[in-house]
Amino acid sequence: MKITILGSGTSTGVPMVGCTCSVCSSTDPRDKRTRASLLIEAAGRYILVDTSPDLRRQALREKIPHIDAVLLTHSHADHVNGIDDLRGFHFIHRRVVPCYGSRETMDAVLRNFSYIFKGMEVAGYAPLLDPHVIRDPFALFGRTIVPIHLHHGTMPATGYRIDGAAYLTDCSRIPESSVALLGGLDLLVIDALRYTPHENHFNIDGALGVVAELRPKRTIFTHLTHEVAYADGIRLPEGVEFAYDGMTVSL
C-alpha cells in the first residue's frame, strides 16, 4: 500500500493570499501547501480521501490515472469543494464510483452538490459518485476500512484506518471509543495545525500528546498553517515529522 500526501495545508493553503511572512515567502518547496487530502494506492486501486479545492492541481502533479473510491472526512469547503474536478476522470472512464462518509457529511454534500450524485440531464451532467453512509467498518477492494469518529470542535468528523495506517485530519479531540481503534499503528497522519492553540484543531503540542498516547511507529503532522516552517521539523521528537505535498509512504 502506498500513501501520498496530496495536500498538507490548512484551509487557506500556504502561501496564504496577501501574506509576506517568512513561511509564505519561503523558497523551500515543502512550504508550498495545497489544501489537505490523501491518496491511497493498493493493488491498482486509487482511493481518494477528501476532494480539496486543489484536487485538479494535485491529480495532475501526481499523475493520478483514475479514482476508484472517495472517502470524505467532513463537509467543510477546504475538504469537499474540489468535488467537481472528478468530472475529468469520468469523461475518460465513464464510471460512477462509490463515495463514503458519515450521515452528517453525506447529507451536507448531497445537499450542496446534488448534481454530482444525481446528475443533471438538462445540463448534460452525468452522476459521478454513488453515496454510501457509513458508521461501522466496511470492506473496500479486499481491505477493511475502519471509520474513526473524531471531534472537530463542536462538529463531528471522520478519520479512517486502513490496515496499519490511520488518517486523522481536522480534529481537536479523539473520543476514548476511537482511541481503542488506533492501537499498533505503523503510520499516523494527524492534524497539527500550528503552534498556537485552536478550538477546532490539535495544535502541535496537542498532536504530540496523541502521539505519546498511541505510540505509532511513524507520525506525520498535516493540515499545517503558515505558522509552521517545514525546516522546524528538526525540533520534533524522533519518529515525528511534518508533511509536505507529494510526500509518499509505502507500507
Number of C-alpha atoms within 10 A of each C-alpha: 14 13 20 19 22 30 27 32 27 24 19 15 24 25 21 18 9 7 12 11 12 13 21 23 15 16 10 12 10 18 26 23 28 27 26 29 30 25 23 20 17 15 9 10 16 20 22 22 25 27 27 26 23 23 26 17 14 21 17 10 12 13 9 14 12 19 22 18 20 22 23 23 30 26 22 15 13 22 25 23 19 16 21 16 17 19 17 12 17 18 11 10 12 13 16 18 17 18 23 22 25 23 14 14 21 21 15 15 23 14 11 12 15 14 18 22 21 16 16 13 10 6 8 8 14 19 20 24 23 15 19 14 14 16 15 11 14 13 9 14 14 9 11 13 18 21 26 25 25 24 18 20 16 11 13 17 26 25 26 21 20 17 16 15 20 24 23 22 29 30 27 23 20 17 11 10 11 15 15 11 15 20 13 13 19 15 23 24 24 26 27 29 31 24 15 10 13 14 12 16 22 28 22 22 15 20 22 20 13 18 18 10 12 16 19 22 15 16 25 20 25 31 28 32 24 24 15 20 19 20 12 10 15 11 9 12 10 11 13 20 19 24 26 25 25 19 16 16 12 11 12
